[in-house]
Amino acid sequence: MKFLINIFALIIIIFFLSSCGKSYKEKLIGLWEYDRRPGSVEDVKLSFEEDNSVKVIRSDGSVQNLGTNSVYNASVYPVICKVEMMTGQPPAIYEIIFINDFQISMKLKGEKETVFLNKSKK
């Protein structure tokens, strides 16, 4: 009987701990800075918004949408970010993978190059 109580307590603890973790959306929302890359002209940041849109924040403080329209789906993993560039072109689809709570990699689906971003401390 004591064995069953211990198993039951362990199951409750595991369930509690698993439900305490942040969702992918909660982890992603906020400002992300590109890792400095040689030859980069301007510092830009990506802001993943609560409404699933993605904004670009330039070094002069101006804010605009990523592409003509962009949305991300954080209910799947890797997180999918769809960016429409121009009317008539197929959207660019990015896969976002969490390295840890403060770093992500963002790769254009089907491409080899991966961009790493760090969570902004501001």
Summary of the structure (lengths in Angstrom):
residues: 122
radius of gyration: 18.8
end to end distance: 52.6
largest distance: 67.7
contacts: 278
relative contact order: 0.16
helix: 20%
strand: 40%
